């Protein structure tokens, strides 16, 4: 893995082991020369199938040693020599995995679009389901948790993308995104009561407690679980850029869920329910109220939190008037231009 080792040393400021690096480069050079000689031979003497297999072997080797640009180029050459749609899909999946590893959004989105086109041309059922897992994983990587939740749930009973992740990790991701993205009723129907998910959660006590402590309103246990989940998500390659956002949104969701059940409650009661101090709870609520994320107000003198649930119909009415004003202003500006 000379290419990947060299890249890591550059990105992380490590001092490279020159002797080791040269040794790996020499071994890689020897292997690439062998693969190139095979490609030259099959291009002259054999059929398209053997040419494709030779290019695929080189692409997989370049991917194995961490040569991103070389492997992407070789996979594209393999794609050009491939006829069957299923085999083309497999190459596209490999390119998406490379994009996910390097978080190359352009590489991922272009190949997801290409995979969707191939599916429409006649992709099989298995690859159609595998594509959903790839789409869900990328949606999670770009913080589109709602889309990811829907796609993960669609494939929970047909998962076969073991080249991307194992089934246990797949279920973990499904639970993480569903908790934050789904309303309580959907969460109950699709996750809390989901037999495939529950079967795996028996062996994942931390994830199980995270899910059920929120659903069963055991907020002190939920906060403990959330602290553990934060330590799990922080080093996760796909979740790492979003773990602070995720933890903040989950705290807001828990606060909102408790406040929904009451017209008013004491600050001390909320603090006890979440297992934190009154001062911490006061700061948390104040911050989220100021940001418009929680619909309540704090009576500091009485130590009471009063909810003021928004009237959805009134909100829609106000939004309609506001959008109407904007539209009228644009029409007036357009009429002036036309008159001129």
C-alpha positions as CSV (number, residue, x, y, z in Angstrom):
1,X,0.0,0.0,0.0
2,X,2.8,2.4,-0.9
3,X,0.4,5.0,-2.5
4,X,-1.9,5.0,0.5
5,X,1.0,5.1,3.0
6,X,2.6,8.1,1.1
7,X,-0.8,9.9,1.0
8,X,-1.3,9.4,4.8
9,X,2.2,10.7,5.6
10,X,1.5,13.8,3.6
11,X,-2.0,14.4,5.0
12,X,-1.1,13.7,8.7
13,X,2.4,15.2,8.7
14,X,4.1,11.9,9.5
15,X,7.7,11.2,8.7
16,X,7.8,8.5,6.1
17,X,9.9,5.4,6.5
18,X,11.9,5.8,3.3
19,X,13.3,2.2,3.2
20,X,9.8,0.7,3.7
21,X,8.3,3.0,1.2
22,X,10.9,2.2,-1.5
23,X,10.4,-1.5,-0.8
24,X,6.7,-1.3,-1.2
25,X,7.0,0.8,-4.4
26,X,9.4,-1.7,-5.9
27,X,7.0,-4.6,-5.1
28,X,4.1,-2.7,-6.6
29,X,6.1,-1.8,-9.7
30,X,6.9,-5.5,-10.3
31,X,3.3,-6.5,-9.9
32,X,1.9,-3.7,-12.2
33,X,4.5,-4.7,-14.9
34,X,3.2,-8.3,-14.7
35,X,-0.4,-7.1,-15.0
36,X,0.4,-4.8,-17.9
37,X,2.2,-7.6,-19.8
38,X,-0.9,-9.8,-19.3
39,X,-3.1,-7.0,-20.7
40,X,-0.9,-6.6,-23.8
41,X,-1.0,-10.3,-24.4
42,X,-4.8,-10.7,-24.1
43,X,-5.5,-7.6,-26.2
44,X,-3.6,-9.3,-29.1
45,X,-4.5,-12.9,-28.7
46,X,-7.7,-13.3,-26.7
47,X,-11.4,-12.2,-26.6
48,X,-13.1,-9.2,-25.0
49,X,-13.9,-11.3,-21.9
50,X,-10.3,-12.1,-21.1
51,X,-9.4,-8.4,-21.9
52,X,-12.0,-7.3,-19.4
53,X,-10.7,-9.7,-16.7
54,X,-7.2,-8.5,-17.2
55,X,-8.1,-4.9,-16.8
56,X,-10.3,-5.8,-13.8
57,X,-7.3,-7.5,-12.1
58,X,-5.2,-4.4,-12.6
59,X,-8.0,-2.1,-11.3
60,X,-8.5,-4.2,-8.1
61,X,-4.7,-4.3,-7.4
62,X,-4.4,-0.5,-7.8
63,X,-7.4,-0.1,-5.5
64,X,-5.7,-2.5,-3.0
65,X,-2.6,-0.5,-2.8
66,X,-4.5,2.8,-2.4
67,X,-3.8,4.3,-5.8
68,X,-7.1,6.1,-6.2
69,X,-6.5,7.8,-9.6
70,X,-4.9,4.8,-11.1
71,X,-7.7,2.4,-9.9
72,X,-10.5,4.7,-11.1
73,X,-8.9,5.0,-14.5
74,X,-8.4,1.2,-14.7
75,X,-12.0,0.5,-13.7
76,X,-13.3,2.9,-16.4
77,X,-11.2,1.0,-18.9
78,X,-12.7,-2.2,-17.6
79,X,-16.2,-0.7,-18.0
80,X,-15.4,0.1,-21.6
81,X,-14.6,-3.6,-22.2
82,X,-17.7,-4.9,-20.4
83,X,-20.9,-5.8,-22.2
84,X,-23.2,-7.4,-19.6
85,X,-25.2,-4.9,-17.5
86,X,-24.7,-6.8,-14.3
87,X,-21.0,-6.7,-14.7
88,X,-21.1,-3.0,-15.5
89,X,-23.1,-2.5,-12.3
90,X,-20.5,-4.3,-10.3
91,X,-17.8,-1.9,-11.7
92,X,-19.9,1.1,-10.9
93,X,-20.5,-0.2,-7.3
94,X,-16.7,-0.5,-6.9
95,X,-16.2,3.1,-8.1
96,X,-18.9,4.2,-5.6
97,X,-17.0,2.4,-2.8
98,X,-13.8,4.2,-3.7
99,X,-15.7,7.5,-3.7
100,X,-17.2,6.7,-0.2
101,X,-13.8,5.8,1.1
102,X,-12.3,9.1,0.0
103,X,-15.5,11.0,0.5
104,X,-15.3,12.1,-3.2
105,X,-18.8,13.4,-3.7
106,X,-18.4,14.0,-7.4
107,X,-17.2,10.4,-8.0
108,X,-20.1,9.0,-5.9
109,X,-22.9,11.1,-7.4
110,X,-21.8,10.5,-11.0
111,X,-21.7,6.8,-10.5
112,X,-24.9,6.6,-8.6
113,X,-26.6,8.3,-11.5
114,X,-24.9,5.9,-13.9
115,X,-26.1,2.9,-11.8
116,X,-29.7,4.2,-11.9
117,X,-29.5,4.4,-15.7
118,X,-28.2,0.8,-15.9
119,X,-31.0,-0.4,-13.6
120,X,-33.5,1.2,-15.9
121,X,-31.9,-0.6,-18.8
122,X,-32.5,-4.0,-17.2
123,X,-30.6,-4.4,-13.9
124,X,-31.6,-7.4,-11.9
125,X,-33.5,-7.4,-8.6
126,X,-30.4,-8.1,-6.4
127,X,-28.4,-5.2,-7.8
128,X,-31.4,-2.9,-7.6
129,X,-31.6,-3.6,-3.9
130,X,-27.8,-3.2,-3.5
131,X,-28.0,0.2,-5.2
132,X,-30.5,1.3,-2.5
133,X,-28.0,0.5,0.2
134,X,-25.3,2.5,-1.6
135,X,-27.7,5.4,-2.0
136,X,-28.7,5.2,1.6
137,X,-25.1,5.1,2.8
138,X,-24.2,8.2,0.7
139,X,-27.4,10.0,1.9
140,X,-26.2,9.4,5.4
141,X,-22.7,10.6,4.6
142,X,-24.2,14.0,3.4
143,X,-26.6,14.3,6.4
144,X,-29.7,13.5,4.4
145,X,-31.0,11.3,7.2
146,X,-34.6,11.2,6.1
147,X,-33.7,9.8,2.7
148,X,-31.2,7.4,4.2
149,X,-33.8,6.1,6.7
150,X,-36.3,5.3,4.0
151,X,-33.8,3.5,1.8
152,X,-32.3,1.5,4.7
153,X,-35.7,0.4,5.8
154,X,-36.6,-0.7,2.3
155,X,-33.6,-3.0,2.2
156,X,-33.6,-4.3,5.8
157,X,-35.0,-7.7,4.7
158,X,-33.1,-8.0,1.4
159,X,-29.6,-6.8,2.4
160,X,-26.8,-8.4,0.4
161,X,-24.2,-5.6,0.2
162,X,-21.6,-7.3,2.3
163,X,-18.8,-5.7,0.2
164,X,-19.9,-2.4,1.7
165,X,-20.6,-3.3,5.3
166,X,-21.7,-6.3,7.4
167,X,-25.3,-6.7,8.4
168,X,-24.7,-5.7,12.0
169,X,-23.2,-2.4,11.0
170,X,-26.1,-2.0,8.5
171,X,-28.6,-2.4,11.3
172,X,-26.7,0.1,13.5
173,X,-26.8,2.7,10.8
174,X,-30.5,2.0,10.2
175,X,-31.3,2.6,13.9
176,X,-29.2,5.8,14.1
177,X,-30.8,7.5,11.1
178,X,-34.3,6.3,11.9
179,X,-34.2,7.7,15.4
180,X,-33.4,11.1,14.2
181,X,-35.4,11.2,11.0
182,X,-38.7,9.4,11.8
183,X,-41.6,10.7,13.8
184,X,-42.6,8.6,16.9
185,X,-45.4,6.7,15.2
186,X,-43.3,5.6,12.3
187,X,-40.4,4.8,14.6
188,X,-42.6,2.4,16.5
189,X,-44.1,0.7,13.5
190,X,-40.9,0.3,11.4
191,X,-38.1,0.1,14.0
192,X,-39.3,-0.6,17.5
193,X,-41.6,-3.3,16.2
194,X,-39.4,-4.4,13.3
195,X,-38.6,-8.1,13.7
196,X,-35.4,-8.0,11.6
197,X,-34.0,-5.1,13.6
198,X,-35.0,-6.5,17.0
199,X,-33.3,-9.8,16.1
200,X,-30.0,-8.1,15.7
201,X,-30.5,-5.6,18.6
202,X,-30.5,-8.6,21.1
203,X,-26.7,-8.7,20.4
204,X,-26.3,-4.9,20.5
205,X,-27.3,-3.8,24.0
206,X,-25.9,-0.3,23.7
207,X,-27.9,0.4,20.5
208,X,-31.0,-1.3,21.9
209,X,-30.9,1.0,25.0
210,X,-30.4,4.1,22.9
211,X,-33.5,3.3,20.9
212,X,-35.8,2.1,23.7
213,X,-34.8,4.6,26.3
214,X,-36.0,7.4,24.0
215,X,-39.1,5.6,22.9
216,X,-40.0,4.6,26.5
217,X,-39.3,8.1,27.8
218,X,-36.4,7.0,30.1
219,X,-34.5,10.2,29.5
220,X,-31.8,9.8,32.1
221,X,-30.8,6.4,30.4
222,X,-31.2,8.1,27.0
223,X,-28.6,10.7,27.9
224,X,-26.2,8.1,29.1
225,X,-26.7,6.1,25.8
226,X,-26.3,9.3,23.8
227,X,-22.9,10.0,25.4
228,X,-21.8,6.5,24.4
229,X,-23.2,6.8,20.9
230,X,-21.3,10.1,20.5
231,X,-18.0,8.3,21.2
232,X,-19.0,5.6,18.6
233,X,-19.9,8.1,15.9
234,X,-17.0,10.5,16.3
235,X,-14.4,8.1,14.8
236,X,-16.9,6.7,12.2
237,X,-15.7,7.6,8.7
238,X,-19.2,8.5,7.4
239,X,-20.7,9.9,10.6
240,X,-17.7,11.8,11.9
241,X,-18.4,15.1,10.1
242,X,-21.9,15.1,11.5
243,X,-21.6,13.7,15.0
244,X,-22.0,17.1,16.8
245,X,-25.0,17.9,14.7
246,X,-26.5,14.4,15.4
247,X,-26.0,14.7,19.2
248,X,-27.5,18.2,19.3
249,X,-30.6,17.2,17.2
250,X,-31.1,14.1,19.4
251,X,-31.1,16.3,22.6
252,X,-33.6,18.6,21.0
253,X,-35.8,15.7,20.0
254,X,-35.8,14.3,23.5
255,X,-36.6,17.7,25.1
256,X,-39.4,18.3,22.6
257,X,-40.8,14.8,23.3
258,X,-41.0,15.5,27.0
259,X,-42.5,19.0,26.5
260,X,-45.2,17.6,24.2
261,X,-46.8,15.8,27.2
262,X,-47.2,18.9,29.4
263,X,-48.6,22.4,29.3
264,X,-46.1,23.4,32.0
265,X,-43.5,21.7,34.2
266,X,-40.8,22.7,36.6
267,X,-37.3,23.1,35.5
268,X,-36.1,20.9,38.4
269,X,-38.4,18.1,37.1
270,X,-36.9,18.3,33.7
271,X,-33.4,18.3,35.1
272,X,-34.2,15.2,37.2
273,X,-35.8,13.4,34.3
274,X,-32.6,13.8,32.2
275,X,-30.2,13.2,35.1
276,X,-28.5,16.6,34.8
277,X,-28.3,19.8,36.9
278,X,-30.9,22.5,36.9
279,X,-28.3,25.0,35.7
280,X,-27.3,22.8,32.7
281,X,-31.0,22.4,31.8
282,X,-31.6,26.1,32.0
283,X,-28.7,26.8,29.6
284,X,-29.8,24.1,27.2
285,X,-33.4,25.2,27.0
286,X,-32.5,28.9,26.7
287,X,-30.2,28.2,23.8
288,X,-32.6,26.1,21.9
289,X,-35.6,28.4,22.6
290,X,-33.5,31.4,21.3
291,X,-32.8,29.4,18.1
292,X,-36.5,28.7,17.7
293,X,-36.0,25.0,18.0
294,X,-38.1,24.5,21.1
295,X,-41.6,26.0,21.5
296,X,-41.7,27.0,25.2
297,X,-40.6,29.7,27.6
298,X,-38.9,29.7,30.9
299,X,-40.3,31.5,34.0
300,X,-37.0,32.0,35.8
301,X,-38.6,33.4,38.9
302,X,-41.0,30.4,39.4
303,X,-38.6,27.9,37.9
304,X,-41.3,26.8,35.4
305,X,-41.1,25.8,31.8
306,X,-44.3,26.7,29.9
307,X,-45.0,25.2,26.5
308,X,-46.5,27.3,23.7
309,X,-47.3,24.8,20.9
310,X,-47.4,26.5,17.5
311,X,-50.8,26.6,15.7
312,X,-50.1,24.8,12.5
313,X,-53.0,26.3,10.6
314,X,-52.1,29.8,11.7
315,X,-48.5,29.2,10.7
316,X,-49.6,28.0,7.2
317,X,-51.9,31.1,6.9
318,X,-49.0,33.4,7.8
319,X,-46.6,31.6,5.4
320,X,-49.2,31.9,2.6
321,X,-49.6,35.6,3.1
322,X,-45.8,36.1,3.2
323,X,-45.3,34.1,0.0
324,X,-48.1,36.0,-1.6
325,X,-46.5,39.3,-0.8
326,X,-43.2,38.1,-2.3
327,X,-45.0,37.0,-5.5
328,X,-46.8,40.3,-5.8
329,X,-43.6,42.3,-5.4
330,X,-41.9,40.2,-8.1
331,X,-44.9,40.7,-10.5
332,X,-44.8,44.4,-9.9
333,X,-41.0,44.5,-10.7
334,X,-41.6,42.4,-13.8
335,X,-44.4,44.7,-15.0
336,X,-42.1,47.7,-14.7
337,X,-39.5,46.0,-16.9
338,X,-42.1,45.0,-19.5
339,X,-43.5,48.6,-19.6
340,X,-40.1,50.0,-20.2
